[in-house]
Amino acid sequence: MVVFKNTRETGDWPAADVGENITMEIGNLGLSDAEVDAVVAFLMTLTDN
């Protein structure tokens, strides 16, 4: 999900099934691969596993 939000408009993603679900509030974050990895690592600390 982090990669999708980071590259939503610049990546090669299929069109949304339901257009009403599209929001322009978050996207094209411009994160580097290392920054994406850091966000994912942080999110993993929020789980019980």
WOBELKA-V495549 format. One line per field, one symbol per residue. ss: DSSP state (H for helix, E for strand, L for the rest). psi: psi as a letter, one per 30 degrees, with the letter a starting at -180 (. if undefined). burial: # if it has 16 or more other C-alpha atoms within 10 Angstrom, else .. A space follows every 50 residues. Layout:
ss=???
psi=???
burial=???
This chain:
ss=LHHHHHHLLLLLLLLLLLHHHLLLLLLLLLLLHHHHHHHHHHHHLLLLL
psi=eeeeeegefflikllkejfffkkgeklhfgkleeeeeeeeeeeffglf.
burial=..#..###..................##.......#.............
